[in-house]
Amino acid sequence: MTYVSMFFNPYYQKGSDVADIVLGRTFPRVFAKGQTEHGGVTYYFLTEESKRAFEQEPSRYVGVPATP
């Protein structure tokens, strides 16, 4: 039996980082607990709580850069 772990291979993950603008950090998209669209842009969230916070008041977070 052969097992290949592509999700955690750095080459495979290259370019897959997304920002959770509520938490102010980036993370691999595969770990996103939710996503939503606002103003034609898709936003990803590391936690369900950060997604809810964004949905309650998106203007508070739009335009805030995430830190690496």
ZAGU-419459 format. One record per residue (C-alpha): z negated, y negated, x; residue number from 0. Coordinates in steps of 0.001 Angstrom, whole numbers, plus 500000, padded with zeros to 6 digits. Each point is the difference from the previous one (the first is absolute). Example, Ala and Ser with C-alpha at 12.3 -4.5 7.8 and 13.67 -1.06 7.14 Angstrom:
2
<node><w>492200</w><v>504500</v><u>512300</u><nr>0</nr></node>
<node><w>500660</w><v>496560</v><u>501370</u><nr>1</nr></node>
% end
This chain:
68
<node><w>500000</w><v>500000</v><u>500000</u><nr>0</nr></node>
<node><w>500893</w><v>496539</v><u>501300</u><nr>1</nr></node>
<node><w>498051</w><v>496865</v><u>499097</u><nr>2</nr></node>
<node><w>501335</w><v>496506</v><u>500586</u><nr>3</nr></node>
<node><w>497805</w><v>496939</v><u>499474</u><nr>4</nr></node>
<node><w>502397</w><v>497099</v><u>499555</u><nr>5</nr></node>
<node><w>497681</w><v>497585</v><u>498191</u><nr>6</nr></node>
<node><w>497839</w><v>499558</v><u>503095</u><nr>7</nr></node>
<node><w>502751</w><v>500004</v><u>502602</u><nr>8</nr></node>
<node><w>500151</w><v>496442</v><u>501468</u><nr>9</nr></node>
<node><w>503808</w><v>500104</v><u>500137</u><nr>10</nr></node>
<node><w>500222</w><v>501013</v><u>496329</u><nr>11</nr></node>
<node><w>497528</w><v>497298</v><u>498949</u><nr>12</nr></node>
<node><w>501776</w><v>497232</v><u>501900</u><nr>13</nr></node>
<node><w>500776</w><v>497226</v><u>497547</u><nr>14</nr></node>
<node><w>497926</w><v>501507</v><u>497190</u><nr>15</nr></node>
<node><w>497031</w><v>497648</v><u>500301</u><nr>16</nr></node>
<node><w>499319</w><v>497800</v><u>496985</u><nr>17</nr></node>
<node><w>497438</w><v>497281</v><u>499376</u><nr>18</nr></node>
<node><w>497115</w><v>499975</v><u>497547</u><nr>19</nr></node>
<node><w>499790</w><v>496238</v><u>499543</u><nr>20</nr></node>
<node><w>496653</w><v>500204</v><u>498225</u><nr>21</nr></node>
<node><w>498318</w><v>501804</v><u>502893</u><nr>22</nr></node>
<node><w>502063</w><v>498123</v><u>502589</u><nr>23</nr></node>
<node><w>501124</w><v>503046</v><u>501959</u><nr>24</nr></node>
<node><w>502990</w><v>502235</v><u>500540</u><nr>25</nr></node>
<node><w>500131</w><v>503772</v><u>499583</u><nr>26</nr></node>
<node><w>502536</w><v>502850</v><u>499709</u><nr>27</nr></node>
<node><w>501639</w><v>499908</v><u>496559</u><nr>28</nr></node>
<node><w>499245</w><v>503714</v><u>499494</u><nr>29</nr></node>
<node><w>496304</w><v>499056</v><u>499582</u><nr>30</nr></node>
<node><w>500611</w><v>497441</v><u>497231</u><nr>31</nr></node>
<node><w>497800</w><v>500556</v><u>496941</u><nr>32</nr></node>
<node><w>502193</w><v>497755</v><u>497885</u><nr>33</nr></node>
<node><w>502816</w><v>497513</v><u>499853</u><nr>34</nr></node>
<node><w>501095</w><v>497221</v><u>497686</u><nr>35</nr></node>
<node><w>502808</w><v>497468</v><u>499754</u><nr>36</nr></node>
<node><w>499489</w><v>496266</v><u>499818</u><nr>37</nr></node>
<node><w>502741</w><v>497397</v><u>500233</u><nr>38</nr></node>
<node><w>502567</w><v>502653</v><u>500898</u><nr>39</nr></node>
<node><w>497946</w><v>501254</v><u>502974</u><nr>40</nr></node>
<node><w>498292</w><v>503401</v><u>500183</u><nr>41</nr></node>
<node><w>496428</w><v>499882</v><u>501290</u><nr>42</nr></node>
<node><w>498103</w><v>503086</v><u>501236</u><nr>43</nr></node>
<node><w>496254</w><v>500526</v><u>499928</u><nr>44</nr></node>
<node><w>497716</w><v>502150</v><u>502096</u><nr>45</nr></node>
<node><w>497412</w><v>500246</v><u>497194</u><nr>46</nr></node>
<node><w>500123</w><v>499936</v><u>496216</u><nr>47</nr></node>
<node><w>497440</w><v>497181</v><u>500088</u><nr>48</nr></node>
<node><w>502258</w><v>497755</v><u>502079</u><nr>49</nr></node>
<node><w>502886</w><v>500683</v><u>497591</u><nr>50</nr></node>
<node><w>497829</w><v>498974</v><u>497021</u><nr>51</nr></node>
<node><w>498834</w><v>496851</v><u>501816</u><nr>52</nr></node>
<node><w>503616</w><v>499021</v><u>500684</u><nr>53</nr></node>
<node><w>501076</w><v>500648</v><u>496409</u><nr>54</nr></node>
<node><w>497172</w><v>497811</v><u>498676</u><nr>55</nr></node>
<node><w>500901</w><v>497004</v><u>502179</u><nr>56</nr></node>
<node><w>503243</w><v>500453</v><u>501992</u><nr>57</nr></node>
<node><w>500321</w><v>496294</v><u>500859</u><nr>58</nr></node>
<node><w>496821</w><v>500299</v><u>502065</u><nr>59</nr></node>
<node><w>501644</w><v>502527</v><u>502367</u><nr>60</nr></node>
<node><w>503732</w><v>499251</v><u>500094</u><nr>61</nr></node>
<node><w>500906</w><v>498308</v><u>503262</u><nr>62</nr></node>
<node><w>496978</w><v>501339</v><u>501904</u><nr>63</nr></node>
<node><w>501081</w><v>501810</v><u>503193</u><nr>64</nr></node>
<node><w>498574</w><v>503441</v><u>500800</u><nr>65</nr></node>
<node><w>498503</w><v>500707</v><u>503405</u><nr>66</nr></node>
<node><w>501173</w><v>503027</v><u>501970</u><nr>67</nr></node>
% end
